[in-house]
């Protein structure tokens, strides 16, 4: 467990677990050594492996990244609509639409039908009453 404590002389003694952090010195050198100056910053000890870079697309060209952003940009639009909406029920409608869009991106037809039916139920007066009742219950649990 990392942390710090004051020594008898009043200095701060920093303890860094080796698996959690390394040390970035003020000159930009990264090490696992001891802190040598007040300008030393603790940095996370994480570097992506080549497999992780490939899995998460970090090695894509700029054009591939733009194409990926373009393909998934509707999610950003749904997020903007969600954040702009103040009524919780209308937010649930936006979430339902986003789920329908995501389900359409898969090859399975089952999730398309199920999500579509759930979104249809949300749009009915009974669905609105259910959502508002659940929100009221959730507020009571706070």
C-alpha positions in Angstrom: 0.0 0.0 0.0 1.4 3.3 -1.0 1.2 6.5 1.0 3.3 8.9 2.9 4.1 9.8 6.5 6.2 12.4 8.3 9.5 11.3 9.8 10.7 12.4 13.2 12.7 15.2 11.5 9.5 16.5 9.9 10.3 15.4 6.4 7.8 13.6 4.3 8.6 9.9 3.7 6.9 8.6 0.5 6.2 4.8 0.2 5.4 3.6 -3.3 4.5 0.0 -4.0 6.6 -1.3 -6.8 3.7 -2.8 -8.7 1.7 0.4 -8.6 3.9 3.3 -9.5 7.2 4.4 -10.8 8.9 7.7 -10.4 9.1 10.4 -13.0 11.9 12.8 -12.1 11.9 16.5 -13.0 14.4 15.9 -15.8 11.9 13.5 -17.5 13.7 10.3 -16.4 11.4 7.5 -15.4 12.6 5.0 -12.7 11.7 2.8 -9.9 14.3 4.4 -7.6 13.8 6.7 -4.7 12.4 10.2 -4.9 15.3 12.5 -5.2 13.8 16.0 -5.4 10.6 17.9 -4.6 9.9 18.2 -8.3 9.5 14.4 -8.6 6.0 13.2 -9.7 4.5 9.8 -9.1 3.4 8.2 -12.4 1.4 5.1 -13.0 3.4 2.0 -13.8 1.6 1.0 -17.0 2.7 0.5 -20.5 0.4 -1.2 -23.1 1.6 -4.4 -24.6 1.6 -4.8 -28.4 -1.5 -7.1 -28.1 -3.4 -4.4 -26.2 -2.3 -1.7 -28.7 -3.7 -4.0 -31.5 -6.8 -4.9 -29.6 -7.8 -1.3 -28.8 -6.8 0.2 -32.1 -3.9 2.3 -30.9 -1.8 1.3 -33.9 -4.4 2.5 -36.4 -3.4 5.1 -39.0 -5.1 8.5 -38.7 -7.4 7.7 -41.6 -8.4 4.4 -39.9 -9.1 6.3 -36.7 -11.2 8.9 -38.5 -13.2 6.1 -40.2 -13.7 4.4 -36.9 -14.9 7.7 -35.3 -17.2 8.2 -38.2 -18.7 4.8 -37.9 -19.4 5.2 -34.2 -20.3 8.9 -34.2 -24.1 8.3 -33.7 -23.2 7.2 -30.1 -21.7 10.6 -29.5 -25.0 12.2 -30.9 -27.0 10.0 -28.5 -24.7 11.0 -25.7 -25.2 14.7 -26.5 -29.0 14.3 -26.6 -28.9 12.4 -23.3 -26.9 15.2 -21.6 -29.1 17.9 -23.1 -32.3 16.3 -21.9 -33.5 17.2 -18.4 -36.6 15.0 -18.2 -35.5 11.5 -16.9 -38.2 9.7 -18.9 -37.1 11.4 -22.1 -33.5 10.4 -21.2 -34.7 6.8 -21.1 -36.1 7.1 -24.6 -32.7 8.3 -25.8 -31.0 5.4 -24.1 -33.5 3.0 -25.8 -32.8 4.5 -29.2 -29.0 4.2 -28.5 -29.5 0.5 -27.5 -31.5 -0.1 -30.7 -28.7 1.4 -32.8 -26.1 -0.7 -31.0 -28.1 -3.9 -31.4 -28.4 -3.2 -35.1 -24.5 -3.2 -35.3 -24.4 -6.9 -34.3 -25.1 -9.8 -36.5 -27.6 -11.3 -34.2 -31.3 -10.7 -35.0 -32.5 -11.8 -31.5 -31.0 -8.7 -29.7 -32.5 -6.5 -32.4 -36.0 -7.8 -31.8 -35.7 -7.8 -28.0 -34.3 -4.2 -27.7 -36.8 -3.0 -30.3 -39.7 -4.4 -28.3 -38.3 -2.9 -25.0 -37.9 0.5 -26.7 -41.5 0.2 -28.0 -42.8 -0.5 -24.6 -40.9 2.5 -23.2 -42.7 4.8 -25.7 -46.2 3.8 -24.5 -48.0 5.6 -21.7 -47.7 2.5 -19.6 -43.9 2.5 -20.2 -43.6 6.1 -19.2 -45.6 5.4 -16.0 -43.3 2.4 -15.3 -40.1 4.5 -15.8 -41.4 7.3 -13.7 -42.4 4.9 -10.9 -38.9 3.2 -11.0 -37.3 6.7 -10.8 -39.4 7.6 -7.8 -38.4 4.3 -6.1 -34.8 5.0 -6.9 -35.0 8.5 -5.4 -36.5 7.0 -2.2 -33.5 4.7 -1.8 -31.0 7.5 -1.7 
